[in-house]
Amino acid sequence: MNKSIVMILVGAGMALSLPSWGHSDDYLDTLATPHGGQLRMAGPYHLELVTKDKELVIYVTDHGDNPIKTEGGTGKATLQLGKGKAGATVKLEPDGENQMKGVGEMTLKPGSVVVVFIKLADEEAQSARFMPLKPKAKPVTAKAPVAKSVTSNPASDHSGHHHHMQH
């Protein structure tokens, strides 16, 4: 009986946390990222890919954006050239508190896909697919409340505003 109660509680906890796990890549592309890279989900992690020259850096956080230690982890990034053809592969190694870094001959072009595989110490391997040169989507903003405040006349006081509503 205890097992079934635990499973119900675990299931309920997972169901409650699903909204934070269920973000699409399109949604993630609208978020501002701490390092200006592209954000993807990989199992229990958020991975942010930052590319600069021949260097790739993956920042690893949990779904609450808390850094995850990468010490003892391994990984690789593979450039896909399209139609299943793999291009250069770069070995990723722990660097700093929550980073995996690699340097290699990866010439990125618009449409380039980078597939990242990471395995942190004592954890299951995870992967994510990035398109680092994809144009950044416009951030999601709460337009409805802003639109309502813009339509009211800031020069009118409350009594004038109510007067208009009575007619």
C-alpha positions as CSV (number, residue, x, y, z in Angstrom):
1,M,0.0,0.0,0.0
2,N,2.8,2.4,0.8
3,K,4.3,1.9,-2.7
4,S,1.0,3.0,-4.4
5,I,0.7,6.0,-2.1
6,V,4.3,7.0,-3.0
7,M,3.6,6.5,-6.7
8,I,0.4,8.7,-6.5
9,L,2.4,11.4,-4.8
10,V,5.3,11.2,-7.3
11,G,2.8,11.2,-10.2
12,A,1.0,14.2,-8.7
13,G,4.3,16.0,-8.2
14,M,5.3,15.3,-11.8
15,A,1.9,16.5,-13.1
16,L,2.2,19.7,-11.2
17,S,5.6,20.4,-12.6
18,L,4.8,19.5,-16.2
19,P,4.3,23.1,-17.3
20,S,7.9,23.9,-16.6
21,W,9.0,20.8,-18.6
22,G,6.7,21.2,-21.5
23,H,8.3,24.2,-23.2
24,S,8.8,23.9,-27.0
25,D,12.0,25.1,-28.7
26,D,10.0,27.9,-30.3
27,Y,9.0,29.1,-26.8
28,L,12.5,28.7,-25.5
29,D,13.8,30.8,-28.4
30,T,11.7,33.8,-27.0
31,L,13.4,33.7,-23.6
32,A,16.3,36.0,-22.8
33,T,19.2,33.8,-21.9
34,P,21.9,34.6,-19.3
35,H,24.8,34.3,-21.8
36,G,23.0,35.3,-25.0
37,G,23.0,31.7,-26.4
38,Q,20.2,29.4,-27.5
39,L,18.3,27.5,-24.9
40,R,17.1,23.9,-25.1
41,M,15.7,21.3,-22.7
42,A,17.6,18.0,-22.2
43,G,15.9,15.8,-19.7
44,P,16.1,17.4,-16.3
45,Y,18.4,20.2,-17.6
46,H,18.3,23.4,-19.5
47,L,21.3,23.7,-21.9
48,E,22.4,27.0,-23.3
49,L,24.7,26.9,-26.3
50,V,27.0,29.8,-26.8
51,T,29.3,29.8,-29.9
52,K,32.2,32.1,-30.5
53,D,34.7,31.6,-33.2
54,K,35.8,27.9,-32.9
55,E,34.6,27.6,-29.3
56,L,31.4,26.0,-28.0
57,V,30.2,26.5,-24.4
58,I,27.2,24.7,-22.9
59,Y,25.8,26.2,-19.7
60,V,23.9,23.6,-17.7
61,T,21.1,24.6,-15.3
62,D,18.0,22.9,-13.9
63,H,14.5,23.9,-14.9
64,G,14.7,26.6,-12.2
65,D,17.8,28.1,-13.8
66,N,20.0,27.0,-11.0
67,P,23.6,26.0,-12.0
68,I,24.3,22.2,-12.3
69,K,27.9,21.2,-11.5
70,T,29.6,19.6,-14.6
71,E,32.7,18.3,-12.8
72,G,33.3,14.7,-13.9
73,G,31.0,15.1,-16.9
74,T,31.7,14.3,-20.5
75,G,30.2,15.4,-23.8
76,K,30.4,16.1,-27.5
77,A,28.9,18.4,-30.0
78,T,28.3,17.3,-33.6
79,L,27.7,19.7,-36.5
80,Q,25.0,18.3,-38.8
81,L,25.4,19.2,-42.5
82,G,21.9,18.1,-43.5
83,K,20.4,14.9,-44.8
84,G,21.9,12.9,-41.9
85,K,25.5,13.8,-42.7
86,A,27.6,14.5,-39.6
87,G,30.3,17.2,-39.9
88,A,32.9,18.1,-37.3
89,T,32.6,16.7,-33.8
90,V,34.0,18.6,-30.8
91,K,34.7,17.0,-27.4
92,L,33.1,18.9,-24.5
93,E,34.9,19.0,-21.1
94,P,33.9,20.5,-17.8
95,D,34.9,24.1,-17.5
96,G,33.9,26.2,-14.5
97,E,31.0,25.5,-12.2
98,N,28.3,24.6,-14.7
99,Q,29.9,24.7,-18.1
100,M,31.0,22.2,-20.7
101,K,33.5,23.7,-23.3
102,G,35.0,22.5,-26.5
103,V,37.2,24.0,-29.3
104,G,37.2,22.7,-32.8
105,E,36.7,23.3,-36.5
106,M,33.0,24.0,-36.6
107,T,32.0,26.5,-39.3
108,L,28.5,27.4,-38.5
109,K,26.2,28.7,-41.3
110,P,22.5,29.7,-41.1
111,G,20.6,26.5,-40.9
112,S,23.5,24.6,-39.2
113,V,22.4,22.2,-36.6
114,V,24.5,21.3,-33.6
115,V,23.6,18.2,-31.6
116,V,25.0,18.1,-28.1
117,F,25.3,15.0,-26.0
118,I,26.3,15.4,-22.3
119,K,26.7,12.9,-19.5
120,L,27.2,14.4,-16.1
121,A,28.7,12.3,-13.2
122,D,26.3,9.6,-12.0
123,E,23.5,10.8,-14.3
124,E,21.9,9.6,-17.5
125,A,23.2,10.9,-20.8
126,Q,21.1,13.7,-22.4
127,S,21.0,15.3,-25.8
128,A,19.7,18.5,-27.3
129,R,19.5,19.9,-30.9
130,F,20.4,23.5,-31.5
131,M,20.3,25.9,-34.5
132,P,22.6,28.6,-33.1
133,L,22.3,31.0,-36.0
134,K,18.5,30.8,-36.2
135,P,17.2,34.3,-35.8
136,K,16.0,35.1,-32.3
137,A,12.3,35.1,-31.8
138,K,10.6,38.2,-30.4
139,P,10.3,37.9,-26.6
140,V,6.9,37.0,-25.2
141,T,5.4,39.9,-23.4
142,A,2.1,40.5,-21.6
143,K,0.5,42.6,-24.2
144,A,-3.1,42.7,-22.9
145,P,-2.4,44.7,-19.7
146,V,-0.1,47.1,-21.5
147,A,-2.7,47.7,-24.3
148,K,-5.4,48.5,-21.6
149,S,-3.1,51.1,-19.9
150,V,-2.2,52.7,-23.2
151,T,-5.9,53.2,-24.2
152,S,-6.7,55.2,-21.1
153,N,-6.0,58.9,-21.2
154,P,-3.3,59.6,-18.6
155,A,-4.4,63.3,-18.5
156,S,-7.9,62.5,-17.2
157,D,-8.5,61.9,-13.5
158,H,-10.6,59.2,-12.1
159,S,-13.8,61.3,-11.8
160,G,-13.6,62.2,-15.5
161,H,-13.0,58.6,-16.4
162,H,-16.1,57.5,-14.5
163,H,-18.1,60.4,-16.0
164,H,-17.4,59.0,-19.5
165,M,-18.6,55.5,-18.4
166,Q,-22.0,56.9,-17.3
167,H,-23.0,58.2,-20.7
